[in-house]
Amino acid sequence: MGFWDVIGIMFSFVMFAAYLLVLFLVVRDLFSDSPRPGWVKALWILAVLLFPLLGCLAYVLFYGQQMVIRESARRGPARDDVADYRRSANVDPAERIAAAKKLLDDGTITSEEFQLLKAKALG
């Protein structure tokens, strides 16, 4: 086995892995698109199974922009949750307890809720 044979095998492997990635992205997008009727999804699945490369390419050409929009909509709330967690993780426990004490003094929360927030801040 020569050098170019090894390069050819590696190239084939990378192309197959890229195809599988696109295939899984297309199938995931098909099932996550709720407004699309079931029979249209079935036709796309059939097209992707019967004509793998052509079916995936056609789906990405027809629905590529919508795939990006749906993906960003799925990732948006998760990204916001991570940002909120990072902001809350950087807050000093004393500040959290002081904020909870202010809420208790204003009558917004009960003393049980204050104790719960205090325990969360400390531990």
N, C-alpha and C positions, 0 to 999 in steps of 0.2 A: 504494500500500500504506500503510495507516494504522498508527497506533500500536498499536492492539489486535491487528492482524494480526501485527505483529512479536512482540508479547507471546505470542500464540497459538502461533506457530512456535517460539519459544524454549521455551515450556512443553511443547510436543510433543516437542522434541528432548530435554529433560531427562527426561521420562517414558519415552521410548524407551531412553535410556541407563540409566535405573534398571531397566527391564525386562530389558535385556541383562545387567546385573550380576546380577540375581536368577537369570536363566536359567543363566548360567555357574556360579554358586554351587550351584544345584540339580544340574546335570549333574556337576560335580566331586564333590559329595557322594554322588551316586548311584554313581559309579565307585569312590569310596574306601571305601564301606561293604561290606567283604568278607563279613560273615555273611549279607547279603541274597542270595537266589537270583537267578540270571541272568534268569529269566523275569519276576520282579517288576521288575527294573531295566528290562527291555525294555518292559514295560507302562507304567512311569512315563515313559520316554523317548517312547513313542508318545503318551501323554497330553499331555506337554509340547509335542510337535510339532503335534498335531492341535488342541489347545485351549490355546494358549500362556499366556494370562493365567490362566485357570481352573486349568490343570495346575500352574503354578508356585505359585499361591496354595494349592491343595490340598496340594501337597507340603510347603510351609512350615508349613501348619496341622497336618499329620499328623506330620511329622518335624522340626519346627523346633528343639525342645529337643535332640534327638539330634544335629542338625547342629552345634549349639553345643558339645556335649560332644566330638564328633569333632574339631572345629576346635581346641579348646583342647588336646586330646591331641596333635594334630599340631604345635602351636606350642610346647608345653611343653619338649621336648628342645632345640629351637633357642634358646629363651629362656635355658635353663640354660647352653648352650654360650656364648652371648654374655656372660652374667654371669661365667662362668669365665674367658673371654678377658680381660674388663675387669679382673678381679681379678689375673690373672697379668701383665697389661700394666703395672699400677701397682707391681709388686714391683721393688725395686732389684736390679740385676744382682749386686751384691756379696752381697745376702741369698740370692739363688738359688745362687750359687757356694758360699757358706757352708753352705747346706742340703745341697748335693750333696757337699761335703767331709765333712760329718757322716755322710752315707749311706756314703761310701767308707770312713771310719774304722770304722763299725759293721760293715762287710763286706757290706752290702746290695747294693752295686753294685760292678762291676769298675772298674779304672782307665780302660779304654776308654770305659765308659759315663760315668764322671766327666768325661773329656775332651769327650765329646759334649755333656753338659749344660753344661759350662763354655763351649763354643763357642756353644751356643744362647743362653746368658745374655748373652754379649758381643756377639753379632751378629745 
